[in-house]
Amino acid sequence: MDENSVTGAARNVKGKIEEGVGSDLGDMGTRIKGKVDQTAGAAQELYGQAADTAKDAAASLDDWFRQTIENQPYTMALVALGIGWLLGRMHRPY
């Protein structure tokens, strides 16, 4: 779990408590600060979740590449050669 997810969730809870206290006391400044903390916490938590998803996707892609290279080395060598040839053709002046 990403650190931003935990921090964002804590900030979101803090904002909810702050908003509740501001509402009970009738303090508009505290209520607004609570809403701001809730929004910032939710955004930070969402960022942390996105970072976790990206790390998982990168790890699974890396595992897939490693497994494919180990199981089909000649096929992967031909694919790499083909990609290199295409990239070389793209930069060649006419």
N, C-alpha and C positions, 0 to 999 in steps of 0.2 A: 504494500500500500504506500502510495506516495505521501510525503510529508505535507504537501499542500492540501491533500484531501482531509487529513486530520485537523490541520490548522484552520482550514476553511469551515469545517463542520463546527469546531469550537467557537469560531468567531460568529457563525450563524446563530448558535445557541445563545451566546452572550448578547447578541443584538436583540433576540426575542425577549430575553429577560429584561434588557434595558428598555425596550419598547413597553413592556408590561408595567415596569416601575414608573416610567414617564406617564403612561396612561392613568395609572392609579393616583399619582400625585398631581396630575393635570399639568405637567411640565412638557410643553411642546418641544423644547430643545432636546430633552432626553429622548422623547419619542422619535424625533427625526434622526438623532444620532443612532438610535437602535435600528431604525429602518436602513440607514446607510451601512451599519455593520452587518446586518442580515444580507443585504445585496452584495457587499464585498465578500462576505464569507461564502455565499452561494457561488459566486464567480470563481473564487479561489478553489473551492471544492470541485467544481466542474473542471477547472484546469488540471487539478491533480488526477481526476478520473481519466481525462484525456491523455495525460502523460503515461498513466498506467497502461492504458489501451495501446498506445503507440509502442511502449516498451515490449509488451506481450506480442504485438504483431511483428516487430523487428526480430524478436527472439524466435518466433515460429518460422519466419522467412529464412533466417539464418540456419535453423535446423533443417529446413527443407532443402536449401542449397547444399549443405554438407552431406546430407543423405543421398541426394541425387548425384553429387560428384563422386561419392564413394561407390555407389551402385552402378553408375553409367559414366565412367571417366572418358571413354572415347566419344560418346555422344556430346558430353559437355565440352570437350575440346573442340569438336567440330562447330558447335554453337558459338563458342568464343571466337573461333577463327572467322566464322561468318559475320559476326558482329564487328570484329576488327576490320574486315574487308569493307563492309558497308560504311563504317565511320571513315575509313581511308578514302573511299570514293566520294564522300560528301565534301571533303576539304580540297579535292583536286580541282584546280582551275580548268576551265574549258578551253 
